Amino acid sequence: MQFTDADIAHLATLVRLSPTPEQRRTYAEQLSRVLEYVDQMNASGVAAPAEGARASVTPYDLREDRVHSHDGMNLTRQAPSREGAYIVSPPTT
Amino acid sequence: MDVKEYSIQQLHAAYASGALSVEAVTSAYVDSVANQEPTLQAFLHILGEQAIARADALDQRLRAGEEPSALFGVPLAIKDNLCLAGTPTTAASNVLAPYVASYTATAVQRLLDAGAVLLGKTNLDEFAMGSSTENSAFQKTRNPWDPKRVPGGSSGGSAVAVAARQSLVAVGSDTGGSIRQPASFCGVVGMKPTYGRVSRNGLIALSSSLDQVGPFARSVADALAVFNALVGADPHDATTIASDPVPPSVLTEGLASLRVGYVDDGALQGMDDEVQARVQEALRLIERAGAVLVPVRIPLARLSLALYYVIVTSEVSSNLSRYDGIRYGQVPGARAASGETFEQYTTRVRSAGLGAEAQRRSILGTYTLSKGYADKYYHRAHALMRAVAEDFDAAFANIDVLFGPTSPSVAFPLGEKFNDPLTMYLSDIFTVPANIANLPAISVPIGFAHQLPVGGQFIGPRFGESTLFRAAAGYEAESGFVQLSPASNALHA
């Protein structure tokens, strides 16, 4: 697996990062090498995890890997107290 | 004799006889920190005034007839990913630069309750991601044996503080070798307990299923004193278990009749020749001391580093998602611009606040956890993790402890591996298996290569810290490499 610039851009969006084009090129190259090393575990000949073992790790289906945007104004309108664009919260110590 | 060369036991004897005060000892260490920081840069936060005030209070308690506790008047440094109430706790990240902890980590509180005097908080790789302490957002810590070289990481500041006599003992965190590898590079003792021994409450998470807090010291006995103060169940960390302290009597039981395993399957290939020679010499010394050497094969251990980087990056991508500039973390001046969406704001804060290694690991972890690849990477790594642990368990059916190198090389020059993450990761190839198999391990000095310290690593069975400390202390007593000092040129010969 060789990461492309588009792969890095997509993954960065999912994890809320915005690397520069130069960073994306660097990360793609570096992470491709890391993944090539990591892939030795897939070539180890050790049996793949059984369904039961896998279910114990993640007992639910993973959602699609895409960015979900929220309607921020709709959320803030539900706050009990607001001041302009800000939500008023109780003082904390 | 310089008071900074005293062991905990020697300090306590001097306190009891009135030959030394806690204030005098603390002042000597505070001065040592101040004098060496311009070169070493081991500390992110120096707490000199608080330390002197604490020392005065302890002296008053001593004069009032109080019985000294286990770490009474012992100068201590802690890694800056452990929370201390009212004190900056940055994990060496810009995203936490303005953060002041509102509570104290259980591990730190236990050390303070045992009487330790806290000198300051030490530098680390950002969020403990790294093997050289070069990933700190704030400064690059130098190795006291050669300031042009790295101290190892990620707990490099703590290792340097102990090696350079800036502190008597220190604590760090070890997820894949972050205590043992810098201990090896700096010529001190560094120990990772079995996962569950020490509370992670108040430890800023890197990889929650692997992180563990442990001690640095200049002798195995001092490391044991700190370990015993750290361990025990904590209602704030459900993964902890009740633990009896390891009795100090194990320190004098010696190596005789211990069955010491060593890996005999070619896994040592790629090591520096001189480092390998020191390991072989250490094995011969262990045998001369009466231990039985047992060749063992742990074939799946070679996969540990590969699956480690799947599990760690997956957990990093999750753990670091909290630094969104709202719930946790901020960059000074990064207030939401008018009309900026939540996604735009958090992306801007995270991109400015997280360093390159944190970004790389977050991106890779997002990939290994993604719907299309989680089976191939994350789930498979977890299955293999269990298989590696079973491989070690089979080996421990025939041995008491395992011995081998801590790192394949000595401390490397600053910058040499900084832009090559994979090569940097490979410096942890001998420490990671103990984390993956959840075994306790300790690095002790075993000599020099290229005029730099070399560490050897004992690995014990799960919750077998008594045997581990016995073996390490037995080796230490036989070898004479106790309390090596970077200031002693004779040791370079």
HADDOCK unambig.tbl for C-alpha pairs under 7 A between the chains (distance, minus, plus):
assign (segid A and resid 11 and name CA) (segid B and resid 363 and name CA) 5.79 0.50 0.50
assign (segid A and resid 11 and name CA) (segid B and resid 366 and name CA) 6.50 0.50 0.50
assign (segid A and resid 11 and name CA) (segid B and resid 367 and name CA) 6.73 0.50 0.50
assign (segid A and resid 12 and name CA) (segid B and resid 363 and name CA) 5.89 0.50 0.50
assign (segid A and resid 15 and name CA) (segid B and resid 362 and name CA) 6.87 0.50 0.50
assign (segid A and resid 15 and name CA) (segid B and resid 363 and name CA) 6.71 0.50 0.50
assign (segid A and resid 15 and name CA) (segid B and resid 366 and name CA) 6.77 0.50 0.50
assign (segid A and resid 16 and name CA) (segid B and resid 346 and name CA) 6.74 0.50 0.50
assign (segid A and resid 16 and name CA) (segid B and resid 347 and name CA) 4.60 0.50 0.50
assign (segid A and resid 17 and name CA) (segid B and resid 347 and name CA) 5.01 0.50 0.50
assign (segid A and resid 17 and name CA) (segid B and resid 350 and name CA) 6.18 0.50 0.50
assign (segid A and resid 17 and name CA) (segid B and resid 351 and name CA) 5.14 0.50 0.50
assign (segid A and resid 18 and name CA) (segid B and resid 347 and name CA) 6.43 0.50 0.50
assign (segid A and resid 18 and name CA) (segid B and resid 351 and name CA) 5.91 0.50 0.50
assign (segid A and resid 19 and name CA) (segid B and resid 351 and name CA) 6.96 0.50 0.50
assign (segid A and resid 27 and name CA) (segid B and resid 360 and name CA) 6.47 0.50 0.50
assign (segid A and resid 30 and name CA) (segid B and resid 421 and name CA) 6.87 0.50 0.50
assign (segid A and resid 34 and name CA) (segid B and resid 422 and name CA) 5.69 0.50 0.50
assign (segid A and resid 37 and name CA) (segid B and resid 306 and name CA) 6.48 0.50 0.50
assign (segid A and resid 38 and name CA) (segid B and resid 306 and name CA) 4.34 0.50 0.50
assign (segid A and resid 38 and name CA) (segid B and resid 307 and name CA) 6.59 0.50 0.50
assign (segid A and resid 40 and name CA) (segid B and resid 306 and name CA) 6.99 0.50 0.50
assign (segid A and resid 41 and name CA) (segid B and resid 303 and name CA) 5.98 0.50 0.50
assign (segid A and resid 41 and name CA) (segid B and resid 306 and name CA) 6.28 0.50 0.50
assign (segid A and resid 41 and name CA) (segid B and resid 307 and name CA) 6.67 0.50 0.50
assign (segid A and resid 48 and name CA) (segid B and resid 380 and name CA) 6.32 0.50 0.50
assign (segid A and resid 49 and name CA) (segid B and resid 380 and name CA) 5.85 0.50 0.50
assign (segid A and resid 49 and name CA) (segid B and resid 383 and name CA) 5.46 0.50 0.50
assign (segid A and resid 54 and name CA) (segid B and resid 379 and name CA) 5.96 0.50 0.50
assign (segid A and resid 62 and name CA) (segid B and resid 371 and name CA) 5.48 0.50 0.50
assign (segid A and resid 63 and name CA) (segid B and resid 371 and name CA) 6.63 0.50 0.50
assign (segid A and resid 64 and name CA) (segid B and resid 371 and name CA) 6.30 0.50 0.50
assign (segid A and resid 65 and name CA) (segid B and resid 370 and name CA) 6.28 0.50 0.50
assign (segid A and resid 65 and name CA) (segid B and resid 371 and name CA) 6.51 0.50 0.50
assign (segid A and resid 72 and name CA) (segid B and resid 342 and name CA) 6.91 0.50 0.50
